[in-house]
Amino acid sequence: MALDEPKDTDDSFDVKGLKFVVDKEFMEKAETIKIDFTGMGFHLDSNMDLGQSGCSSCGSGGSCGD
């Protein structure tokens, strides 16, 4: 997950006042993406392996894995 500007290859979603931008091809593979804010970062769940079991912080370069 990262901050980004929408491109022609993206879909945009507005959820409770927040705008999410997702690559269309990635969204087809992931089908459904659930994003939860845990108080220390974001946790993403999907039908596909997202490659990380911990959490990471946008812009800080840090992560907190298991």
JONORNOR-V916600 format. One record per helix or strand. SS is the DSSP state (2 for helix, 1 for strand). FROM is the first residue (numbers start at 1). TO is the last residue. Records with the same first field share a line. If there is no record, write none. Layout:
SS: FROM-TO + FROM-TO
This chain:
1: 10-15 + 18-23 + 33-37 + 42-46 + 55-56 + 63-64
2: 24-30
